[in-house]
Amino acid sequence: MEEELTFSKDEVFQKGTPSEKWQKYCGFLELSLEEFMHIQESLLLEELEMVAGSPLGKKILGGNKPLSMEDFRRTCPLTTYEDYCPELAEKREDILAIKPLYWPCTSGKGGTSKWIPFTRRADDIAYRNTVGAFILSAASQKEDILVFPKSRVMLNMPPKPYFTGWLAANFAKRIEYRAIPPLEEAEKMTFVQRIGAGFNMALRTGVDFVASPASVLVKIGETLASPDNKTPFSIHMLYPPTLFRLTRAKMRCKRGKREILPCDLWSFKGVVSWGTDATVYKKKLEHLWNREPFELYASTETGYIAMQAWNKKGMSFLADSVFLEFIPEEEWLKNRENKNYQPSSVLLNEVKPTQVYEIVITSFHGMPFLRYRLGDLVQIIALEDDDTETKTPQMVFKARADEIIDIATFARLDEKTMWEAIDKTEIEYEDWTARKEYEGDDSTIHLYIELKSPFDNNHLAKALHARLKELHRGYEDLDNMLGIQPIRVTILSEGTFLRYLQERQCAGADLAQLKPTHINALDHVIDALLRLSANKQ
Amino acid sequence: MNAYLATPLVAAGFFLVLVAAVLTRGHRGTAYRVFACCLLSAAAWSFLIFKMRTSPDLETALFWEKGVLIAIDATVVFFFHFTLIYTNERKKRLIALAYIFLTAIIVLSFSNLLLHGMQLKSYGYAPIPSNFFLFPCLFGIYFFSIFSLRYLIKASKNSFAYKEQQRFLCIIIGLVISLIGGIFDLLPVLGLPLYPGSIIGNLIFCSLTTIAILKYHMFDVRVAIRKSTTFFLVSALIAIPYAGILVGLSALLEDIPLWIYLLLLIVIAAAVQPLWRKTQDWVERRFFRDRYEYIKRLQEFSEEATGISEIERLAKPLLETLSRAMETDKAYLFLLSPTGDFVQHWGNDANDLHYPSTPFLSKNSLFIKFIDQHTRELHRRDFDIFPQLQVLPSRERNLLLQETKGELFIPLKASGELIGILILASKISHQLYGKEDMDLLASTLPQIAVKLDNARLFEQNKRRQKQIESINLFTRIISSGTEMTQALKAFVQEIQTLLPFDQFSIAIKEKGLVKGIFTFPGMPDDSEAGNAFSLQKSALEWLIQNKQTLIENDLHKEQRFPADEAHAKKGVRAIIRSPLIAKGVVFGELHFASIEPNVYNERHKDLLEQMAVQISGTVENIYLLQAERETREKLEQEIEMRTGFLRMLTHELNTPLTPILSSGKLLVEHLPPEQEIEARLAKNILAGAQTLSARLSELMDLFKSEMGLLKITPEVLETENLLQRSVKQYSPVFTGKKQDFQTKITPPLPPVLADEKRVEQILLNLLNNANKFTPEKGKITLSARTEKGFLFIEIENNGPGISPEEQRNLFLPYHHSDRFSGMGLGLVICKQLVELQGGKIWYRGQPGKGNVFSFSLPLAKQP
């Protein structure tokens, strides 16, 4: 049984002036690079002070106690979750520096779960950054605070024991907000049920903010906007606010001579999203919800790492979440080729624009991770943002490090590129997955896709090939210089992905394992898809 | 147009100006838009009043009065809505109710249910209210006004920002004035003979509210009240006597002359300033009560502090006065130390007047950097707001917020540089520090900061001077004696006055080991009883890598190095180590240890580093000197031992050889020629003994040369004679092998500075070699010449020559030609002997082309 977690109310949020709120939640945008690095070093030294003496810290550091940042980077090896096993997998608290507040989990390799000890202080920081994300998602300029107590927030996020579930619950203990649906009810529902209940409730109450994976919003939006969508009459529609909302939406779409769009029903102040699909679906979300999604970069191991400013361009890093190191792409590639090669890293004040880096983090606030490879690739797009007067480097999320398809070293295709290419073919699809395969000595990119309407796979392959050439220069060179056209397409039968989802649910799989990854799904996943596709046929 | 008519028109115009100001400055927020609607309603209200007052008849007046009623209600409802938004009260139902009320009033106004008609009063038209006017109309107006007041008061109490409190207070005062003005409008309607005053009240209310919501730097309401009170009192004190005098004079005189007016004006002008000061003092005393004395004292502190150079004499009274003036019970002062950190602090709390002298905040602290750049003071809540302060390490945060219970953090700057921080705890009354408090601090602290900085610098200089004197003394002590132990013992006695310690040692890096070379008071340092231990993972290794002083505050809490465990077991708690550096390389460490924890701070670090710099060179020299002496002593012992052995060997070998030699000689001399065999045997014995004696001699010479004991006695030597003697001595040998021995000596040869016996030995050795290595009937030539201050002697032969490989080993011991016996020592000894006499020896030759051995000797200097 969970202990009752006690939190004090956030006075700044309740009573602070707009200027004070902006400073507290969004002040990270105004740090100079020097201040940023100073904070990083200061918190790193404090972290080392805390964890170096713990049993887990000693295990990772080999008994050393680094006394400086340089010493630490020189003596501490790069780590992955496996280095913290079996202690963290067994949720052992005796080996940690600080007793955690809770243990959220996230998906690991091969369907396992990774348990992460989250400390009180880290939770405070995550809470603060959550408020900051909502503020920035709605702001159109500096100090534009449109988040108030009792704002209506729809949280389409995985519940406990996932990190987002804990965050939502502890959020409610610090500030007043109206969760849609209420948290107590939501915790008893499945993820899908929760989304449905949320939108139903939103018809009555309205919504100010939504935090959701972009794909869910696109799905809901497309369903609502679909001409085939015939929502049956319900007595709840007579509820005055609902009736008003529906009537207003009807009038708007009649005026616009189009089908009803979700933005006709709700006027979101802000849409908070994350992951690759937020970028891919940006334009669709703007069309459906009349709101550009606000993007952030976070993980269970770290909390928030970076988020956009109000202008919704690049993401700015947060100085007090984790200590950041960046492995340059060439070093990452060398390590990819030779696992024994120790890649070097640079700090934030040493990154270069347009370069791609693998991100390495060291926790703050008593969390246990030291030089931990998250497995993500990010790209630095600029060293500053003149629009927002942010003086720290700007990043975009590039890809998962293990979700890259490499063809002849010319083309390294990530999920985002594939997704954009598929979207640009304008075919209607349900879902897809792609991986590298071999035909003899030749490597290919095999796309497994479920379409909504019949299409010839060769035509699709050609169309995809053309789109990839437009999007990716390296891919274009494959064709122009080597005459290689590596795309292969297998069209899966209707309902394959749904059957896969159901099969996985029946098998009791983790939420994150219910769908195949888009890139480099494992063999058994592809085999399952093919089997389910064949069974239907 | 009189005031009665002009006032509402002017008011309407003024309200429109306020509307423009609100929409221009704050048009984006909903609150501002709603308030703008309130102001528009107020403008409409004023304009409609004007129209009502200028109506030609009662009917027209009634028409306009209905509009006035609607405008009043609209003003109240819009203001209520504005209040709810401004105070973040989300009462949607109440807002809906308010607008429903307004709608009802609008509808009712067009009927005659609210007003029966208009009547004519002394001042103008007045409405005749119906029962509906009192309820819901009047009730509604006051209901929403009172509720607005309620929410404003609640927001003011809950606000934790002083500026916000002042804003709410301002609006509240305005609203109260408006309500009072409204009563002045209502009472005449109800029949009382009063002048309607709502317009005036409205003007004040709208002005105050507009200022409150738009003006960033809000004036302090309390200051405004105080100044207003002073103004009114002074005005009254001047006006009453002035009027009284004029009334009195007018009763006595028919015509008051002009000069009396002028005289009174002059008196008033002269009296205004002192009267104002006195009145202000009196008012402030009444407002501040006990605090007043301390405020005055604080303002005068800066002048009183002139001439005080001791920090403690400044800090203590300053903090006491400050605490009283600011109505707090805790105040702390932190000042910049010589190392750049903020280490010294005083508190006025009786329990913690003098903290232990441990570092407070590093110069690199985020808090210090932030407060230095921040243009104003910091409040406690700022630690929850500014990102730079949110992430302070726990230790700093606890120190600033928990231990000192700081509420206000004020940077003290002198010449633009941060020299200190003043921390005030919260007020005893738990009120917030207001603008007045900030103004008081702003007016007094800059000068006090300068005084404190001067005192700090004065003390710093004093301390520095003492340090320099001490360090110079240490250096003199260390440099005075070559016996390191004595010098260091004297050093230790002196340093005990500046640095607390129970143990002191010096350790040196020596071939990958850490070796203790001095300890005091004789307890072992990291090395046990003089034994060295590995450099790896040791404190000295850390010092070598980092080249800076290291403080370990408490070994019971943290042990960084393997040796710390042993220290802790011996009772050591705190250690401070400083690297000894010579020529940029760390070669050792100074190590002070104490049985008390947390005794070492940045000041000690600074002192130790300076000391280490001063004495590093000297310590290294002394150490090297000592090492050299030890080596030399060992060497001398070694030499002594070998010499003894040599002597013993010589004696043991010579003892049996001597009788053999002498007996052999006698035998050869005395045997008759007819005993040929016996004679030959005797010659063989003698030759053998002589050879053995010669070999022994060579061996002895070699040993001596290796030990550096081979001695020569140079004297001025006539070379010619020596050469001739040698030639004569050795010629028969050459004749025996039918060798052609020639000399090429061109007299006169100048004298050389050499040892005669040794030169003879060299010549004989070379001639012997020439004889050995030249075949029968070969040619041998001895030549001598002088050149460039040297005598060159060459012995040439036409022997088979020596290969280049053999040439390399020619002058090395134990190398000899396989063709002949011998130990191969002759040329080695010749080389030693030649070089000892200041000359050189060398070989020239090739296989099949003969040999030339040459050596040089320095010519004797001519007087």
Contacts between the chains, C-beta under 8 A, distances in Angstrom:
chain1	res1	chain2	res2	distance
A	11	B	160	6.4
A	11	B	381	7.5
A	11	B	384	7.7
A	12	B	381	7.2
A	12	B	384	5.8
A	12	B	385	6.1
A	14	B	88	7.8
A	15	B	88	7.9
A	15	B	158	6.0
A	15	B	159	6.1
A	15	B	160	6.0
A	15	B	161	7.8
A	15	B	164	8.0
A	16	B	161	7.5
A	16	B	385	7.4
A	17	B	161	6.2
A	17	B	163	7.9
A	17	B	164	6.5
A	20	B	161	7.4
A	20	B	381	7.8
A	20	B	385	5.1
A	23	B	385	4.8
A	23	B	386	5.7
A	23	B	387	7.3
A	24	B	384	6.5
A	24	B	385	4.5
A	24	B	386	7.7
A	24	B	387	7.8
A	24	B	390	7.4
A	27	B	385	7.6
A	27	B	386	6.2
A	27	B	387	3.9
A	28	B	387	5.3
A	30	B	387	7.8
A	31	B	387	6.2
A	31	B	388	7.4
A	35	B	369	7.7
A	35	B	388	6.2
A	38	B	364	7.7
A	38	B	366	6.4
A	38	B	369	7.0
A	39	B	366	6.5
A	39	B	387	7.8
A	39	B	388	7.0
A	39	B	391	5.3
A	42	B	365	8.0
A	42	B	366	5.8
A	42	B	391	7.3
A	42	B	393	6.3
A	43	B	391	6.0
A	43	B	393	7.4
A	45	B	393	7.9
A	46	B	393	4.4
A	46	B	394	7.0
A	53	B	558	7.5
A	65	B	560	6.3
A	67	B	542	7.7
A	67	B	546	7.8
A	67	B	560	7.8
A	68	B	546	7.8
A	128	B	390	7.6
A	148	B	88	6.7
A	148	B	90	7.5
A	149	B	88	6.8
A	149	B	90	7.3
A	150	B	90	5.4
A	319	B	387	7.1
A	319	B	391	7.0
A	320	B	387	7.2
A	320	B	390	6.8
A	320	B	391	4.1
